[in-house]
Amino acid sequence: MAQPVTFIHLTDLHIGDPDRDDHLFSDTRTTLAEILRLVGTVDPKPRFVVASGDLSNRGDAESYGVLKELMSALDVPVVYALGNHDTREGFYRGMLGREDDLDAPYDHDAVIDGIHVISLDSSTPGFIGGTIEEAQFDWLAAALDRHGDLPKLIVSHHPPALGDGPDIAHWRTVDFDQSQRLAGMLKGRNVVGILSGHIHHDRVSSWHGIPVVVGMGQHAATDILRADILRMVRGASFAIGTIRTSGLTVAFVPLPADRAELNVYPLELLRQRAMPVPTAAE
């Protein structure tokens, strides 16, 4: 990689109509339009954009059509991943115009300006938490073997599980055991970073030596000062990333916000809707 590569990280766009959707707490279309305007002012010009899931709030094909129109303002490649608010069928039909194999995970990869970008579908239809299916691990193994000399950027809506064991807040992440398996697969693979969303606050972690960058997104922000509930407040941001031979740098760009309360969820409800992973006996 001769020159630094600049890119934009968006996440949790939640495109929809707040007048018709009582689970949409802000005007995400206007927010995204403003962010895309700001992206147009970034210097040096970004070489690509990553949108790491929860592209739509309800997963309907119409909302992906709206998103496609909004994103047409960009003249660089856009890498999409799917999150728990997305539906594969809605995305395939509304964004890609695809009418076959509509329940297949949306896993894909591409080389952009010398960066091997790998997008992994961590969504679990009908549930909040993230999972990676056995066939997806097989696909990932083959993808990692491609372009072995290039730095790799992994995109997954759900971040991997941190810590040394399962967490009671497992709805926030990819399943712990699957996260551990993922860590083993990525070891020694020149992975410069993982880009995720889902938890609605900006966060950077070092996970088995790999930077994991989570974005707040464009819908709402999590009040991380409250651990007893999930309190959503007004807030949005995007990130500017730069990949150099020395590694990854990320700068967060918050939009002005008053952090007014938008909604509150009990944690027990979220835990109940996390994906239960079958045991080997099942």
C-alpha positions as CSV (number, residue, x, y, z in Angstrom):
1,M,0.0,0.0,0.0
2,A,1.9,3.0,-1.3
3,Q,-0.4,5.8,0.0
4,P,-2.8,6.1,3.0
5,V,-6.4,5.1,2.2
6,T,-9.2,7.2,3.7
7,F,-12.7,5.8,4.1
8,I,-16.0,6.6,5.9
9,H,-17.7,4.4,8.4
10,L,-21.5,4.7,8.8
11,T,-23.7,2.4,10.8
12,D,-27.2,2.0,12.2
13,L,-28.8,4.2,9.5
14,H,-32.3,2.9,10.4
15,I,-33.9,4.4,7.3
16,G,-37.7,4.6,7.6
17,D,-40.6,7.0,8.2
18,P,-41.0,8.2,11.8
19,D,-44.5,9.3,11.0
20,R,-45.5,5.7,10.3
21,D,-43.1,3.8,12.6
22,D,-43.4,4.3,16.3
23,H,-40.1,2.5,16.8
24,L,-38.2,5.1,14.8
25,F,-37.2,7.9,17.1
26,S,-35.6,10.4,14.8
27,D,-35.7,11.7,11.2
28,T,-33.0,9.3,9.9
29,R,-33.4,10.4,6.3
30,T,-32.5,14.0,7.1
31,T,-29.7,12.9,9.4
32,L,-28.1,10.7,6.7
33,A,-28.5,13.4,4.0
34,E,-26.6,15.9,6.3
35,I,-23.9,13.3,7.0
36,L,-23.5,12.6,3.3
37,R,-23.1,16.4,2.8
38,L,-20.4,16.4,5.4
39,V,-18.7,13.4,3.9
40,G,-18.4,15.4,0.7
41,T,-16.2,17.9,2.5
42,V,-13.7,15.4,3.8
43,D,-10.2,15.9,2.6
44,P,-8.5,13.8,1.3
45,K,-11.5,12.4,-0.5
46,P,-12.6,9.0,1.0
47,R,-12.0,6.0,-1.3
48,F,-15.0,4.1,-0.1
49,V,-17.8,4.0,2.5
50,V,-18.8,1.3,4.9
51,A,-22.4,1.0,6.2
52,S,-22.2,-1.7,8.8
53,G,-25.8,-2.7,9.3
54,D,-29.3,-1.7,10.5
55,L,-29.6,0.0,7.2
56,S,-33.4,0.0,7.5
57,N,-35.5,0.3,10.7
58,R,-38.1,-2.3,9.6
59,G,-36.4,-4.2,6.8
60,D,-39.0,-3.4,4.2
61,A,-38.0,-3.2,0.5
62,E,-39.3,0.4,0.2
63,S,-36.9,1.7,2.8
64,Y,-33.9,0.2,1.0
65,G,-35.1,1.9,-2.1
66,V,-35.0,5.2,-0.2
67,L,-31.5,4.4,1.1
68,K,-30.3,3.5,-2.4
69,E,-31.5,6.9,-3.6
70,L,-29.8,8.7,-0.8
71,M,-26.5,6.9,-1.2
72,S,-26.5,7.6,-4.9
73,A,-25.1,11.0,-3.9
74,L,-21.8,9.2,-3.4
75,D,-19.4,8.5,-6.2
76,V,-17.3,5.9,-4.4
77,P,-18.0,2.2,-3.6
78,V,-20.3,1.5,-0.7
79,V,-19.8,-1.7,1.4
80,Y,-23.0,-2.9,3.1
81,A,-23.5,-5.3,6.0
82,L,-26.9,-6.5,7.5
83,G,-28.0,-6.0,11.1
84,N,-30.8,-7.2,13.3
85,H,-33.2,-4.5,12.0
86,D,-32.6,-5.5,8.4
87,T,-34.2,-8.3,6.5
88,R,-32.3,-10.2,3.9
89,E,-35.4,-10.4,1.6
90,G,-36.1,-6.6,1.9
91,F,-32.4,-5.8,1.3
92,Y,-32.0,-8.1,-1.7
93,R,-35.2,-6.8,-3.3
94,G,-35.0,-3.1,-2.5
95,M,-31.3,-2.5,-2.8
96,L,-30.0,-5.2,-5.2
97,G,-33.2,-6.0,-7.2
98,R,-32.6,-9.7,-6.5
99,E,-35.4,-12.2,-6.5
100,D,-33.7,-15.5,-5.7
101,D,-32.2,-17.1,-2.6
102,L,-33.7,-14.3,-0.5
103,D,-32.9,-15.9,2.9
104,A,-29.2,-16.4,2.3
105,P,-26.7,-14.5,4.5
106,Y,-25.2,-11.4,2.7
107,D,-21.5,-12.2,2.9
108,H,-19.2,-10.6,0.3
109,D,-15.8,-9.2,-0.2
110,A,-13.9,-6.9,-2.6
111,V,-10.5,-5.2,-3.0
112,I,-10.8,-1.4,-2.9
113,D,-7.6,0.6,-3.3
114,G,-5.4,-2.2,-2.1
115,I,-7.6,-3.0,1.0
116,H,-9.4,-6.4,1.1
117,V,-12.8,-5.5,2.6
118,I,-14.7,-8.5,3.9
119,S,-18.4,-8.1,5.0
120,L,-19.9,-10.8,7.2
121,D,-23.6,-11.0,7.8
122,S,-24.0,-11.4,11.6
123,S,-27.8,-10.9,11.6
124,T,-30.0,-13.7,13.1
125,P,-33.5,-13.4,11.6
126,G,-36.0,-12.8,14.3
127,F,-33.5,-12.1,17.1
128,I,-31.3,-9.2,18.4
129,G,-28.0,-10.9,19.0
130,G,-25.5,-11.8,16.4
131,T,-24.5,-15.2,15.1
132,I,-22.3,-16.7,12.4
133,E,-23.6,-19.8,10.7
134,E,-21.3,-22.8,10.0
135,A,-21.5,-22.2,6.2
136,Q,-20.5,-18.6,6.8
137,F,-17.3,-19.7,8.7
138,D,-16.5,-21.9,5.6
139,W,-17.1,-18.9,3.3
140,L,-14.9,-16.7,5.6
141,A,-12.1,-19.2,5.6
142,A,-12.0,-19.1,1.8
143,A,-12.3,-15.3,1.7
144,L,-9.4,-14.9,4.1
145,D,-7.2,-17.0,1.8
146,R,-7.9,-14.7,-1.1
147,H,-5.5,-11.7,-1.5
148,G,-3.3,-12.9,1.4
149,D,-0.8,-10.2,0.8
150,L,-3.3,-7.4,1.3
151,P,-4.4,-5.7,4.6
152,K,-8.0,-6.8,5.5
153,L,-10.9,-4.8,6.9
154,I,-13.7,-6.9,8.4
155,V,-17.3,-5.5,8.5
156,S,-19.8,-7.1,10.9
157,H,-22.9,-5.3,12.3
158,H,-22.5,-7.1,15.7
159,P,-19.1,-6.6,17.3
160,P,-17.3,-9.7,18.6
161,A,-17.8,-10.5,22.3
162,L,-15.1,-9.1,24.5
163,G,-13.8,-10.6,27.7
164,D,-12.9,-14.1,28.8
165,G,-16.4,-15.6,29.0
166,P,-20.0,-15.1,28.0
167,D,-21.6,-11.9,29.2
168,I,-25.2,-11.5,30.4
169,A,-25.6,-8.7,27.8
170,H,-25.0,-11.3,25.0
171,W,-27.6,-9.5,22.8
172,R,-25.0,-6.8,22.2
173,T,-22.5,-9.0,20.3
174,V,-21.8,-12.0,18.2
175,D,-22.2,-15.2,20.3
176,F,-19.2,-15.6,22.6
177,D,-18.1,-19.1,21.4
178,Q,-18.5,-18.0,17.8
179,S,-16.5,-14.8,18.6
180,Q,-13.7,-17.0,19.9
181,R,-13.7,-19.1,16.8
182,L,-13.6,-15.9,14.7
183,A,-10.6,-14.7,16.6
184,G,-8.8,-17.9,15.9
185,M,-9.5,-17.5,12.2
186,L,-8.4,-13.9,12.0
187,K,-5.1,-14.5,13.9
188,G,-2.1,-13.7,11.7
189,R,-4.3,-12.6,8.7
190,N,-3.2,-9.0,8.6
191,V,-6.6,-7.7,9.8
192,V,-6.2,-4.0,10.3
193,G,-9.6,-3.6,12.0
194,I,-13.2,-4.7,12.4
195,L,-16.0,-2.2,11.8
196,S,-19.3,-2.7,13.7
197,G,-22.4,-0.9,15.1
198,H,-25.4,-2.2,16.9
199,I,-24.7,-0.8,20.4
200,H,-25.3,2.8,19.4
201,H,-22.2,4.4,21.0
202,D,-18.7,5.2,19.7
203,R,-16.2,2.7,21.1
204,V,-12.8,1.3,20.2
205,S,-11.4,-1.9,21.7
206,S,-8.3,-4.0,21.2
207,W,-9.6,-7.5,20.7
208,H,-7.0,-10.2,20.4
209,G,-4.7,-7.5,19.0
210,I,-7.3,-6.3,16.4
211,P,-8.9,-2.9,16.7
212,V,-12.7,-3.1,16.8
213,V,-14.3,0.2,16.0
214,V,-18.0,0.5,16.8
215,G,-20.0,3.6,15.7
216,M,-22.8,5.4,17.3
217,G,-24.7,5.5,14.1
218,Q,-27.3,7.8,12.7
219,H,-30.5,7.0,14.6
220,A,-30.0,7.4,18.4
221,A,-27.3,7.1,21.0
222,T,-27.0,4.8,24.0
223,D,-26.6,6.5,27.3
224,I,-23.6,4.5,28.6
225,L,-23.9,6.1,32.0
226,R,-27.0,4.0,32.7
227,A,-26.2,0.3,33.2
228,D,-29.6,-0.7,34.7
229,I,-31.6,0.0,31.5
230,L,-31.0,0.7,27.8
231,R,-31.7,4.4,27.7
232,M,-31.7,5.9,24.1
233,V,-30.9,9.6,23.7
234,R,-30.7,11.9,20.8
235,G,-27.3,11.7,19.1
236,A,-25.5,10.7,15.8
237,S,-22.0,10.5,14.5
238,F,-19.9,9.0,11.7
239,A,-16.3,8.1,11.5
240,I,-13.3,8.9,9.2
241,G,-10.9,6.1,8.9
242,T,-7.4,6.0,7.5
243,I,-5.4,2.9,6.8
244,R,-1.6,3.3,6.6
245,T,1.2,0.7,6.5
246,S,1.5,1.3,10.3
247,G,-2.2,0.5,10.9
248,L,-5.7,2.0,11.3
249,T,-6.6,5.4,12.6
250,V,-10.3,6.4,13.2
251,A,-11.7,9.9,14.0
252,F,-15.3,10.2,15.2
253,V,-17.4,13.1,13.9
254,P,-20.4,13.8,16.2
255,L,-23.4,15.8,15.1
256,P,-24.7,18.4,17.5
257,A,-27.3,16.9,19.9
258,D,-29.0,17.7,23.2
259,R,-29.0,14.1,24.3
260,A,-32.8,14.3,25.1
261,E,-34.3,10.9,26.1
262,L,-36.0,9.1,23.2
263,N,-36.9,5.7,24.7
264,V,-36.0,3.2,27.4
265,Y,-35.8,-0.6,27.2
266,P,-35.6,-3.0,30.1
267,L,-32.5,-5.2,29.8
268,E,-34.4,-8.4,30.6
269,L,-36.5,-7.9,27.4
270,L,-33.3,-7.6,25.3
271,R,-31.7,-10.7,26.9
272,Q,-34.8,-12.7,26.1
273,R,-34.6,-11.7,22.5
274,A,-30.9,-12.6,22.1
275,M,-30.3,-15.6,19.9
276,P,-30.1,-18.8,21.8
277,V,-27.3,-20.9,20.3
278,P,-28.2,-24.6,20.0
279,T,-26.0,-27.1,21.9
280,A,-24.2,-29.9,20.1
281,A,-26.8,-32.3,21.5
282,E,-29.6,-30.4,19.7
